[in-house]
């Protein structure tokens, strides 16, 4: 639940950036490079604003999806610990001493 609040706050900050004067200066700088009529410039400005808003919306949505996926697998590992249970089951099955693979002497004795 906390992750959703953090990501919603992040999305709010991104959308508040659309109202800053720096953003509008950048958009006006882009539109100054085109010699079009005022109606066409207004259309281009609205297209740029829409594109930027959709880009930020999809950026926040993808961050929410990635966060939800990470949260799901984190909570699964905390609750059930499937990786840890699998590693515990394999204790004693591998020929290791302090993590180093050792030689299996059973095969050497069988071939002799």
C-alpha positions, 0 to 999 in steps of 0.5 A: 500500500505504501508503494502505491502512495509513493508512486502516486506522489511521484506521478503528481510531481511529474504532472506538476512539472507541466505547469512550471515556467521552465516547461512553457519556456521550452515549448515556446522555444520549440515553437519559435523555430517554426514559421507558422500561423498562430492557429497552427502554432497553437495546434502544435503546442497542444500536440506537444503538451498532449505528447508530454502528458501522455509520456509522463502518464505512461512513465508513471504507469510503467513505474507502478507496474515494475514496483508492483512486480518487485513488491509481489516477489519480495512479499512472496519471498518473505512469506514462503521463501521458496528459494531458501527452502530449495537451498536448505533441501540441497544441503548435503547433496552436493560434495562441497566443503565451505562452498568449494566443490570437492572430488567425489572419492566414490567414483575413484574407488569404483574404477580401481 
